[in-house]
């Protein structure tokens, strides 16, 4: 998310189209990010919500009041900073409708690449009034929290999705409605005779961890690391449902900047390679380096990647041995030995 969208969100107040919210008023800020500047006269208390660990930590560093999940009710207003996922943006509006008092202000902003125009048009169809402004390559729109919104909340809030009859996920999570092809290829190569302690870096909603537990019944335990708080909670539920006998620990952690406390015999991962809307393989590089630090001597990393991503050089510099297990038309499975 660019800083432009933050400026767009606060533009109605900075331009005095909307009056500033005063002392004693409470604002729920969904999808919050660090870097916003409060306009003159804006004295309301902002309670930020951000489930993505790197953005959460940035808010913490800026001394914002931030939590990973929504809490509280009867807020005087809500701000919503949109992201690239339609279902998640709509769900945040549903949350605002639940948490803001009758007549309270709800302000929504995003960039054009976030689908803000189509979201604005959809909300306008409910006939709640309000207004909008274009600014900083984005759009901000606002309305008052109306009465009788239960039916609208039901339409907008995201619904859990059942995947392969075994897993539960939700919009906004990686590959929330299907098993990712790369993860499936890696799962087919997981060792059946593994008996040590394993970790899943970037565990998502838990597919690889469940598959490892199923394939290697002698595994002593699996630690799941995930930066998305909501995906990690889904992984917790999916492990409990599909691998209840395997000891599991769950860590809300940014693997590119936070080190693990323990060392592992095996690490599996399908590293992310998108930052916002662009391909950024440096995220995967950082996770590979983190895995090398988190393995015991002789421990092994197994990862899957798009065929075109150049991870081999970092494997060569970070591991004693490395190689490729297999590939198909889209993906390759790589390994490194500490």
Short mmCIF file of the C-alpha atoms (twelve columns), coordinates in Angstrom:
data_MODEL
# 
_entry.id   MODEL 
# 
loop_
_atom_site.group_PDB 
_atom_site.id 
_atom_site.type_symbol 
_atom_site.label_atom_id 
_atom_site.label_alt_id 
_atom_site.label_comp_id 
_atom_site.label_asym_id 
_atom_site.label_seq_id 
_atom_site.Cartn_x 
_atom_site.Cartn_y 
_atom_site.Cartn_z 
_atom_site.pdbx_PDB_model_num 
ATOM 1   C CA . UNK A 1   0.000   0.000   0.000   1 
ATOM 2   C CA . UNK A 2   1.416   3.367   -0.963  1 
ATOM 3   C CA . UNK A 3   1.537   6.377   1.317   1 
ATOM 4   C CA . UNK A 4   -0.705  8.098   -1.270  1 
ATOM 5   C CA . UNK A 5   -3.731  6.107   -0.106  1 
ATOM 6   C CA . UNK A 6   -3.128  7.253   3.468   1 
ATOM 7   C CA . UNK A 7   -3.074  10.870  2.310   1 
ATOM 8   C CA . UNK A 8   -6.234  10.221  0.290   1 
ATOM 9   C CA . UNK A 9   -7.973  8.871   3.405   1 
ATOM 10  C CA . UNK A 10  -7.287  12.007  5.444   1 
ATOM 11  C CA . UNK A 11  -7.801  14.459  2.569   1 
ATOM 12  C CA . UNK A 12  -11.450 15.342  3.414   1 
ATOM 13  C CA . UNK A 13  -10.284 16.491  6.847   1 
ATOM 14  C CA . UNK A 14  -7.127  18.217  5.597   1 
ATOM 15  C CA . UNK A 15  -9.170  20.135  3.000   1 
ATOM 16  C CA . UNK A 16  -11.883 20.935  5.576   1 
ATOM 17  C CA . UNK A 17  -14.602 19.194  3.569   1 
ATOM 18  C CA . UNK A 18  -15.254 17.192  6.737   1 
ATOM 19  C CA . UNK A 19  -14.854 18.677  10.210  1 
ATOM 20  C CA . UNK A 20  -12.071 17.165  12.336  1 
ATOM 21  C CA . UNK A 21  -13.060 14.624  14.945  1 
ATOM 22  C CA . UNK A 22  -12.606 16.006  18.426  1 
ATOM 23  C CA . UNK A 23  -11.151 15.004  21.761  1 
ATOM 24  C CA . UNK A 24  -13.015 12.182  23.455  1 
ATOM 25  C CA . UNK A 25  -14.162 10.614  20.168  1 
ATOM 26  C CA . UNK A 26  -12.953 7.139   19.190  1 
ATOM 27  C CA . UNK A 27  -12.018 6.098   15.656  1 
ATOM 28  C CA . UNK A 28  -11.633 2.493   14.536  1 
ATOM 29  C CA . UNK A 29  -8.962  2.312   11.794  1 
ATOM 30  C CA . UNK A 30  -9.232  -0.922  9.774   1 
ATOM 31  C CA . UNK A 31  -6.338  -1.907  7.539   1 
ATOM 32  C CA . UNK A 32  -4.272  0.774   9.247   1 
ATOM 33  C CA . UNK A 33  -0.730  1.563   8.172   1 
ATOM 34  C CA . UNK A 34  1.967   3.748   9.651   1 
ATOM 35  C CA . UNK A 35  2.863   7.104   8.141   1 
ATOM 36  C CA . UNK A 36  -0.388  9.039   8.370   1 
ATOM 37  C CA . UNK A 37  -0.367  12.659  9.521   1 
ATOM 38  C CA . UNK A 38  -3.360  13.949  11.450  1 
ATOM 39  C CA . UNK A 39  -4.808  17.202  10.082  1 
ATOM 40  C CA . UNK A 40  -4.946  20.318  12.302  1 
ATOM 41  C CA . UNK A 41  -7.656  20.099  14.944  1 
ATOM 42  C CA . UNK A 42  -8.008  16.321  14.674  1 
ATOM 43  C CA . UNK A 43  -7.908  15.175  18.302  1 
ATOM 44  C CA . UNK A 44  -9.882  11.919  18.300  1 
ATOM 45  C CA . UNK A 45  -8.273  8.719   19.576  1 
ATOM 46  C CA . UNK A 46  -7.416  6.274   16.796  1 
ATOM 47  C CA . UNK A 47  -7.519  2.542   17.539  1 
ATOM 48  C CA . UNK A 48  -5.762  0.765   14.685  1 
ATOM 49  C CA . UNK A 49  -6.312  -2.804  13.489  1 
ATOM 50  C CA . UNK A 50  -3.685  -4.526  11.336  1 
ATOM 51  C CA . UNK A 51  -3.371  -8.334  11.095  1 
ATOM 52  C CA . UNK A 52  -0.283  -8.306  8.817   1 
ATOM 53  C CA . UNK A 53  2.758   -8.517  11.039  1 
ATOM 54  C CA . UNK A 54  5.198   -6.203  9.173   1 
ATOM 55  C CA . UNK A 55  2.606   -3.405  8.997   1 
ATOM 56  C CA . UNK A 56  1.602   -4.067  12.616  1 
ATOM 57  C CA . UNK A 57  5.210   -3.684  13.738  1 
ATOM 58  C CA . UNK A 58  5.567   -0.433  11.801  1 
ATOM 59  C CA . UNK A 59  2.488   0.922   13.580  1 
ATOM 60  C CA . UNK A 60  3.908   -0.210  16.922  1 
ATOM 61  C CA . UNK A 61  7.160   1.580   16.117  1 
ATOM 62  C CA . UNK A 62  5.196   4.764   15.408  1 
ATOM 63  C CA . UNK A 63  3.572   4.389   18.863  1 
ATOM 64  C CA . UNK A 64  0.108   3.852   17.432  1 
ATOM 65  C CA . UNK A 65  -2.477  1.953   19.493  1 
ATOM 66  C CA . UNK A 66  -2.756  -1.190  17.357  1 
ATOM 67  C CA . UNK A 67  -4.204  -4.704  17.625  1 
ATOM 68  C CA . UNK A 68  -4.291  -7.599  15.140  1 
ATOM 69  C CA . UNK A 69  -8.059  -8.149  15.490  1 
ATOM 70  C CA . UNK A 70  -11.095 -5.921  15.855  1 
ATOM 71  C CA . UNK A 71  -12.340 -5.295  19.378  1 
ATOM 72  C CA . UNK A 72  -14.838 -2.912  20.942  1 
ATOM 73  C CA . UNK A 73  -18.014 -1.249  19.751  1 
ATOM 74  C CA . UNK A 74  -19.883 2.073   19.720  1 
ATOM 75  C CA . UNK A 75  -17.048 3.862   17.930  1 
ATOM 76  C CA . UNK A 76  -17.752 7.420   16.816  1 
ATOM 77  C CA . UNK A 77  -16.209 6.779   13.392  1 
ATOM 78  C CA . UNK A 78  -14.307 4.235   11.325  1 
ATOM 79  C CA . UNK A 79  -11.568 4.661   8.737   1 
ATOM 80  C CA . UNK A 80  -10.912 1.921   6.186   1 
ATOM 81  C CA . UNK A 81  -7.738  1.723   4.109   1 
ATOM 82  C CA . UNK A 82  -8.406  -0.632  1.222   1 
ATOM 83  C CA . UNK A 83  -6.076  -3.299  -0.105  1 
ATOM 84  C CA . UNK A 84  -6.040  -5.327  -3.288  1 
ATOM 85  C CA . UNK A 85  -8.532  -8.009  -2.187  1 
ATOM 86  C CA . UNK A 86  -12.184 -7.183  -2.876  1 
ATOM 87  C CA . UNK A 87  -13.579 -9.582  -0.272  1 
ATOM 88  C CA . UNK A 88  -11.355 -8.177  2.448   1 
ATOM 89  C CA . UNK A 89  -12.296 -4.580  1.617   1 
ATOM 90  C CA . UNK A 90  -15.991 -5.401  1.783   1 
ATOM 91  C CA . UNK A 91  -15.514 -7.300  5.032   1 
ATOM 92  C CA . UNK A 92  -13.896 -4.231  6.607   1 
ATOM 93  C CA . UNK A 93  -16.910 -2.141  5.687   1 
ATOM 94  C CA . UNK A 94  -19.119 -4.801  7.289   1 
ATOM 95  C CA . UNK A 95  -16.973 -4.615  10.439  1 
ATOM 96  C CA . UNK A 96  -17.302 -0.837  10.491  1 
ATOM 97  C CA . UNK A 97  -21.086 -1.125  10.231  1 
ATOM 98  C CA . UNK A 98  -21.061 -3.488  13.227  1 
ATOM 99  C CA . UNK A 99  -18.770 -1.373  15.402  1 
ATOM 100 C CA . UNK A 100 -19.731 2.269   14.700  1 
ATOM 101 C CA . UNK A 101 -22.634 3.909   16.506  1 
ATOM 102 C CA . UNK A 102 -25.738 5.035   14.602  1 
ATOM 103 C CA . UNK A 103 -24.936 8.112   12.513  1 
ATOM 104 C CA . UNK A 104 -21.188 7.688   13.001  1 
ATOM 105 C CA . UNK A 105 -18.896 8.564   10.101  1 
ATOM 106 C CA . UNK A 106 -17.384 5.781   7.960   1 
ATOM 107 C CA . UNK A 107 -14.560 6.866   5.642   1 
ATOM 108 C CA . UNK A 108 -13.113 4.524   2.983   1 
ATOM 109 C CA . UNK A 109 -10.076 5.167   0.774   1 
ATOM 110 C CA . UNK A 110 -7.887  3.296   -1.661  1 
ATOM 111 C CA . UNK A 111 -5.884  3.529   -4.849  1 
ATOM 112 C CA . UNK A 112 -7.276  2.827   -8.292  1 
ATOM 113 C CA . UNK A 113 -5.406  -0.481  -8.319  1 
ATOM 114 C CA . UNK A 114 -7.365  -1.512  -5.208  1 
ATOM 115 C CA . UNK A 115 -10.681 -1.409  -7.060  1 
ATOM 116 C CA . UNK A 116 -11.826 1.602   -5.060  1 
ATOM 117 C CA . UNK A 117 -14.127 2.891   -7.798  1 
ATOM 118 C CA . UNK A 118 -16.124 -0.327  -8.074  1 
ATOM 119 C CA . UNK A 119 -16.302 -0.557  -4.264  1 
ATOM 120 C CA . UNK A 120 -17.606 3.019   -4.055  1 
ATOM 121 C CA . UNK A 121 -20.280 2.297   -6.671  1 
ATOM 122 C CA . UNK A 122 -21.403 -0.835  -4.847  1 
ATOM 123 C CA . UNK A 123 -21.782 1.007   -1.539  1 
ATOM 124 C CA . UNK A 124 -23.597 3.881   -3.242  1 
ATOM 125 C CA . UNK A 125 -26.313 1.435   -4.361  1 
ATOM 126 C CA . UNK A 126 -27.380 1.019   -0.748  1 
ATOM 127 C CA . UNK A 127 -28.556 4.653   -0.799  1 
ATOM 128 C CA . UNK A 128 -26.769 5.852   2.324   1 
ATOM 129 C CA . UNK A 129 -25.788 9.235   0.906   1 
ATOM 130 C CA . UNK A 130 -22.400 10.653  1.718   1 
ATOM 131 C CA . UNK A 131 -19.897 11.936  -0.823  1 
ATOM 132 C CA . UNK A 132 -16.512 11.229  -2.417  1 
ATOM 133 C CA . UNK A 133 -13.327 12.956  -3.552  1 
ATOM 134 C CA . UNK A 134 -10.512 11.918  -5.902  1 
ATOM 135 C CA . UNK A 135 -7.025  12.746  -4.666  1 
ATOM 136 C CA . UNK A 136 -3.451  11.401  -4.798  1 
ATOM 137 C CA . UNK A 137 -4.233  8.808   -7.506  1 
ATOM 138 C CA . UNK A 138 -7.047  7.366   -5.407  1 
ATOM 139 C CA . UNK A 139 -10.568 7.985   -4.153  1 
ATOM 140 C CA . UNK A 140 -12.013 8.554   -0.702  1 
ATOM 141 C CA . UNK A 141 -15.734 8.207   0.018   1 
ATOM 142 C CA . UNK A 142 -17.764 8.478   3.202   1 
ATOM 143 C CA . UNK A 143 -21.240 8.038   4.631   1 
ATOM 144 C CA . UNK A 144 -23.047 7.954   7.968   1 
ATOM 145 C CA . UNK A 145 -23.728 4.634   9.628   1 
ATOM 146 C CA . UNK A 146 -27.427 3.973   8.874   1 
ATOM 147 C CA . UNK A 147 -30.048 1.971   10.706  1 
ATOM 148 C CA . UNK A 148 -31.061 -1.607  9.867   1 
ATOM 149 C CA . UNK A 149 -27.786 -2.820  8.355   1 
ATOM 150 C CA . UNK A 150 -27.933 -6.501  9.294   1 
ATOM 151 C CA . UNK A 151 -28.818 -7.618  5.762   1 
ATOM 152 C CA . UNK A 152 -26.033 -5.498  4.260   1 
ATOM 153 C CA . UNK A 153 -23.500 -6.825  6.762   1 
ATOM 154 C CA . UNK A 154 -24.458 -10.362 5.767   1 
ATOM 155 C CA . UNK A 155 -23.816 -9.495  2.109   1 
ATOM 156 C CA . UNK A 156 -20.489 -7.752  2.684   1 
ATOM 157 C CA . UNK A 157 -18.767 -9.807  5.372   1 
ATOM 158 C CA . UNK A 158 -16.430 -12.499 4.144   1 
ATOM 159 C CA . UNK A 159 -17.516 -16.103 4.442   1 
ATOM 160 C CA . UNK A 160 -15.308 -19.029 5.354   1 
ATOM 161 C CA . UNK A 161 -14.467 -21.280 2.410   1 
ATOM 162 C CA . UNK A 162 -14.072 -25.049 2.588   1 
ATOM 163 C CA . UNK A 163 -11.087 -26.292 0.569   1 
ATOM 164 C CA . UNK A 164 -10.744 -29.915 -0.529  1 
ATOM 165 C CA . UNK A 165 -13.297 -30.915 2.102   1 
ATOM 166 C CA . UNK A 166 -10.576 -30.705 4.783   1 
ATOM 167 C CA . UNK A 167 -9.511  -27.100 5.253   1 
ATOM 168 C CA . UNK A 168 -11.154 -23.822 6.179   1 
ATOM 169 C CA . UNK A 169 -9.862  -20.516 4.784   1 
ATOM 170 C CA . UNK A 170 -11.255 -17.057 4.028   1 
ATOM 171 C CA . UNK A 171 -10.912 -14.296 1.426   1 
ATOM 172 C CA . UNK A 172 -7.725  -12.291 1.812   1 
ATOM 173 C CA . UNK A 173 -5.596  -15.348 2.612   1 
ATOM 174 C CA . UNK A 174 -3.194  -16.735 0.011   1 
ATOM 175 C CA . UNK A 175 -4.977  -19.224 -2.263  1 
ATOM 176 C CA . UNK A 176 -8.024  -19.091 0.012   1 
ATOM 177 C CA . UNK A 177 -10.354 -21.080 -2.254  1 
ATOM 178 C CA . UNK A 178 -8.077  -23.822 -3.594  1 
ATOM 179 C CA . UNK A 179 -4.888  -25.735 -2.898  1 
ATOM 180 C CA . UNK A 180 -2.035  -23.837 -4.507  1 
ATOM 181 C CA . UNK A 181 -0.337  -25.805 -7.282  1 
ATOM 182 C CA . UNK A 182 3.153   -25.064 -5.990  1 
ATOM 183 C CA . UNK A 183 2.332   -26.182 -2.468  1 
ATOM 184 C CA . UNK A 184 0.737   -29.339 -3.861  1 
ATOM 185 C CA . UNK A 185 3.918   -30.172 -5.801  1 
ATOM 186 C CA . UNK A 186 6.067   -29.651 -2.706  1 
ATOM 187 C CA . UNK A 187 3.691   -31.766 -0.601  1 
ATOM 188 C CA . UNK A 188 4.149   -34.657 -3.039  1 
ATOM 189 C CA . UNK A 189 7.896   -34.645 -2.275  1 
ATOM 190 C CA . UNK A 190 7.801   -34.372 1.515   1 
ATOM 191 C CA . UNK A 191 9.800   -37.120 3.283   1 
ATOM 192 C CA . UNK A 192 7.781   -40.001 4.694   1 
ATOM 193 C CA . UNK A 193 10.539  -41.133 7.073   1 
ATOM 194 C CA . UNK A 194 11.095  -37.772 8.783   1 
ATOM 195 C CA . UNK A 195 11.173  -38.054 12.597  1 
ATOM 196 C CA . UNK A 196 12.540  -34.725 13.807  1 
ATOM 197 C CA . UNK A 197 11.202  -31.259 14.551  1 
ATOM 198 C CA . UNK A 198 9.904   -29.316 11.557  1 
ATOM 199 C CA . UNK A 199 8.776   -25.791 10.780  1 
ATOM 200 C CA . UNK A 200 6.590   -24.288 8.080   1 
ATOM 201 C CA . UNK A 201 7.730   -20.756 7.174   1 
ATOM 202 C CA . UNK A 202 4.858   -18.704 5.743   1 
ATOM 203 C CA . UNK A 203 2.386   -21.397 6.733   1 
ATOM 204 C CA . UNK A 204 -0.721  -19.654 5.406   1 
ATOM 205 C CA . UNK A 205 -3.820  -21.567 6.437   1 
ATOM 206 C CA . UNK A 206 -1.782  -24.682 7.158   1 
ATOM 207 C CA . UNK A 207 -1.846  -26.896 4.070   1 
ATOM 208 C CA . UNK A 208 1.849   -27.879 4.014   1 
ATOM 209 C CA . UNK A 209 1.989   -28.481 7.762   1 
ATOM 210 C CA . UNK A 210 -1.045  -30.777 7.593   1 
ATOM 211 C CA . UNK A 211 0.429   -32.651 4.629   1 
ATOM 212 C CA . UNK A 212 3.758   -33.110 6.410   1 
ATOM 213 C CA . UNK A 213 1.953   -34.429 9.495   1 
ATOM 214 C CA . UNK A 214 0.021   -36.871 7.323   1 
ATOM 215 C CA . UNK A 215 2.994   -37.994 5.252   1 
ATOM 216 C CA . UNK A 216 5.500   -38.314 8.125   1 
ATOM 217 C CA . UNK A 217 3.610   -39.798 11.080  1 
ATOM 218 C CA . UNK A 218 6.849   -39.963 13.073  1 
ATOM 219 C CA . UNK A 219 7.334   -36.188 13.104  1 
ATOM 220 C CA . UNK A 220 7.998   -34.964 16.649  1 
ATOM 221 C CA . UNK A 221 6.380   -31.578 16.193  1 
ATOM 222 C CA . UNK A 222 5.679   -28.790 13.716  1 
ATOM 223 C CA . UNK A 223 6.037   -25.051 14.309  1 
ATOM 224 C CA . UNK A 224 3.959   -22.853 12.000  1 
ATOM 225 C CA . UNK A 225 5.190   -19.314 11.293  1 
ATOM 226 C CA . UNK A 226 2.891   -16.861 9.506   1 
ATOM 227 C CA . UNK A 227 2.757   -13.066 9.158   1 
ATOM 228 C CA . UNK A 228 -1.021  -12.923 8.566   1 
ATOM 229 C CA . UNK A 229 -2.757  -13.233 11.946  1 
ATOM 230 C CA . UNK A 230 -6.049  -14.414 10.461  1 
ATOM 231 C CA . UNK A 231 -4.355  -17.063 8.285   1 
ATOM 232 C CA . UNK A 232 -2.456  -18.313 11.322  1 
ATOM 233 C CA . UNK A 233 -5.705  -18.730 13.247  1 
ATOM 234 C CA . UNK A 234 -7.097  -20.695 10.293  1 
ATOM 235 C CA . UNK A 235 -3.962  -22.858 10.339  1 
ATOM 236 C CA . UNK A 236 -4.504  -23.509 14.040  1 
ATOM 237 C CA . UNK A 237 -8.029  -24.766 13.326  1 
ATOM 238 C CA . UNK A 238 -6.938  -26.809 10.299  1 
ATOM 239 C CA . UNK A 239 -4.152  -28.527 12.231  1 
ATOM 240 C CA . UNK A 240 -6.559  -29.322 15.071  1 
ATOM 241 C CA . UNK A 241 -8.997  -30.848 12.599  1 
ATOM 242 C CA . UNK A 242 -6.574  -32.736 10.357  1 
ATOM 243 C CA . UNK A 243 -3.549  -33.519 12.542  1 
ATOM 244 C CA . UNK A 244 -4.754  -33.429 16.163  1 
ATOM 245 C CA . UNK A 245 -2.086  -35.838 17.453  1 
ATOM 246 C CA . UNK A 246 0.897   -33.890 16.124  1 
ATOM 247 C CA . UNK A 247 2.345   -31.348 18.584  1 
ATOM 248 C CA . UNK A 248 2.083   -27.935 16.929  1 
ATOM 249 C CA . UNK A 249 3.045   -24.403 17.905  1 
ATOM 250 C CA . UNK A 250 1.883   -21.259 16.148  1 
ATOM 251 C CA . UNK A 251 3.903   -18.074 15.734  1 
ATOM 252 C CA . UNK A 252 2.629   -14.748 14.396  1 
ATOM 253 C CA . UNK A 253 5.941   -13.602 13.002  1 
ATOM 254 C CA . UNK A 254 7.586   -11.805 10.075  1 
ATOM 255 C CA . UNK A 255 10.209  -14.250 8.871   1 
ATOM 256 C CA . UNK A 256 12.108  -11.552 6.974   1 
ATOM 257 C CA . UNK A 257 12.899  -9.591  10.139  1 
ATOM 258 C CA . UNK A 258 12.168  -11.701 13.250  1 
ATOM 259 C CA . UNK A 259 14.358  -14.690 14.140  1 
ATOM 260 C CA . UNK A 260 13.071  -17.973 15.506  1 
ATOM 261 C CA . UNK A 261 13.944  -19.035 19.040  1 
ATOM 262 C CA . UNK A 262 14.482  -22.687 18.150  1 
ATOM 263 C CA . UNK A 263 16.436  -24.674 15.555  1 
ATOM 264 C CA . UNK A 264 14.769  -27.243 13.329  1 
ATOM 265 C CA . UNK A 265 15.644  -30.445 11.482  1 
ATOM 266 C CA . UNK A 266 13.434  -29.566 8.507   1 
ATOM 267 C CA . UNK A 267 11.865  -26.369 7.200   1 
ATOM 268 C CA . UNK A 268 9.296   -26.356 4.407   1 
ATOM 269 C CA . UNK A 269 7.986   -23.278 2.659   1 
ATOM 270 C CA . UNK A 270 6.264   -21.755 -0.314  1 
ATOM 271 C CA . UNK A 271 7.684   -18.239 0.039   1 
ATOM 272 C CA . UNK A 272 5.696   -15.195 -1.101  1 
ATOM 273 C CA . UNK A 273 7.101   -13.302 -4.046  1 
ATOM 274 C CA . UNK A 274 4.687   -10.380 -4.346  1 
ATOM 275 C CA . UNK A 275 4.954   -7.049  -2.580  1 
ATOM 276 C CA . UNK A 276 1.743   -5.148  -3.245  1 
ATOM 277 C CA . UNK A 277 1.056   -5.569  -6.961  1 
ATOM 278 C CA . UNK A 278 4.594   -6.256  -8.196  1 
ATOM 279 C CA . UNK A 279 6.813   -9.320  -8.219  1 
ATOM 280 C CA . UNK A 280 9.536   -9.033  -5.597  1 
ATOM 281 C CA . UNK A 281 11.613  -12.180 -5.211  1 
ATOM 282 C CA . UNK A 282 13.705  -10.528 -2.476  1 
ATOM 283 C CA . UNK A 283 10.990  -11.627 -0.009  1 
ATOM 284 C CA . UNK A 284 11.751  -15.240 -0.826  1 
ATOM 285 C CA . UNK A 285 15.496  -14.556 -0.633  1 
ATOM 286 C CA . UNK A 286 15.069  -13.119 2.871   1 
ATOM 287 C CA . UNK A 287 13.048  -16.156 3.968   1 
ATOM 288 C CA . UNK A 288 15.644  -18.565 2.589   1 
ATOM 289 C CA . UNK A 289 18.347  -16.766 4.573   1 
ATOM 290 C CA . UNK A 290 16.132  -16.896 7.674   1 
ATOM 291 C CA . UNK A 291 15.631  -20.632 7.156   1 
ATOM 292 C CA . UNK A 292 19.382  -21.201 6.956   1 
ATOM 293 C CA . UNK A 293 19.792  -19.505 10.356  1 
ATOM 294 C CA . UNK A 294 16.939  -21.529 11.848  1 
ATOM 295 C CA . UNK A 295 18.147  -25.006 10.848  1 
ATOM 296 C CA . UNK A 296 20.298  -27.318 12.902  1 
ATOM 297 C CA . UNK A 297 23.611  -28.412 11.376  1 
ATOM 298 C CA . UNK A 298 22.647  -31.054 8.843   1 
ATOM 299 C CA . UNK A 299 19.067  -29.773 8.742   1 
ATOM 300 C CA . UNK A 300 17.269  -29.427 5.422   1 
ATOM 301 C CA . UNK A 301 15.169  -26.775 3.718   1 
ATOM 302 C CA . UNK A 302 12.561  -27.746 1.130   1 
ATOM 303 C CA . UNK A 303 10.832  -25.023 -0.839  1 
ATOM 304 C CA . UNK A 304 8.757   -24.550 -3.940  1 
ATOM 305 C CA . UNK A 305 9.027   -21.595 -6.290  1 
ATOM 306 C CA . UNK A 306 7.907   -20.410 -9.697  1 
ATOM 307 C CA . UNK A 307 10.382  -21.760 -12.242 1 
ATOM 308 C CA . UNK A 308 11.617  -18.316 -13.240 1 
ATOM 309 C CA . UNK A 309 12.554  -17.097 -9.759  1 
ATOM 310 C CA . UNK A 310 16.348  -17.111 -9.240  1 
ATOM 311 C CA . UNK A 311 16.680  -18.633 -5.770  1 
ATOM 312 C CA . UNK A 312 19.633  -20.893 -6.600  1 
ATOM 313 C CA . UNK A 313 22.333  -18.239 -5.923  1 
ATOM 314 C CA . UNK A 314 21.090  -17.588 -2.366  1 
ATOM 315 C CA . UNK A 315 20.828  -21.338 -1.731  1 
ATOM 316 C CA . UNK A 316 24.431  -21.729 -2.883  1 
ATOM 317 C CA . UNK A 317 25.694  -19.034 -0.504  1 
ATOM 318 C CA . UNK A 318 23.491  -20.006 2.460   1 
ATOM 319 C CA . UNK A 319 23.798  -23.812 2.482   1 
ATOM 320 C CA . UNK A 320 26.533  -26.428 2.424   1 
ATOM 321 C CA . UNK A 321 24.692  -28.319 -0.313  1 
ATOM 322 C CA . UNK A 322 21.695  -27.468 -2.482  1 
ATOM 323 C CA . UNK A 323 19.841  -28.791 -5.485  1 
ATOM 324 C CA . UNK A 324 16.556  -29.307 -7.302  1 
ATOM 325 C CA . UNK A 325 14.197  -32.174 -6.530  1 
ATOM 326 C CA . UNK A 326 11.748  -31.798 -9.411  1 
ATOM 327 C CA . UNK A 327 9.884   -29.333 -11.599 1 
ATOM 328 C CA . UNK A 328 6.775   -29.109 -13.753 1 
ATOM 329 C CA . UNK A 329 5.543   -26.543 -16.262 1 
ATOM 330 C CA . UNK A 330 5.123   -23.846 -13.574 1 
ATOM 331 C CA . UNK A 331 7.059   -24.734 -10.417 1 
ATOM 332 C CA . UNK A 332 10.295  -26.196 -9.125  1 
ATOM 333 C CA . UNK A 333 11.065  -27.849 -5.779  1 
ATOM 334 C CA . UNK A 334 14.469  -26.870 -4.379  1 
ATOM 335 C CA . UNK A 335 16.409  -28.020 -1.325  1 
ATOM 336 C CA . UNK A 336 19.321  -26.895 0.796   1 
ATOM 337 C CA . UNK A 337 21.295  -28.748 3.464   1 
ATOM 338 C CA . UNK A 338 22.832  -26.790 6.347   1 
# 
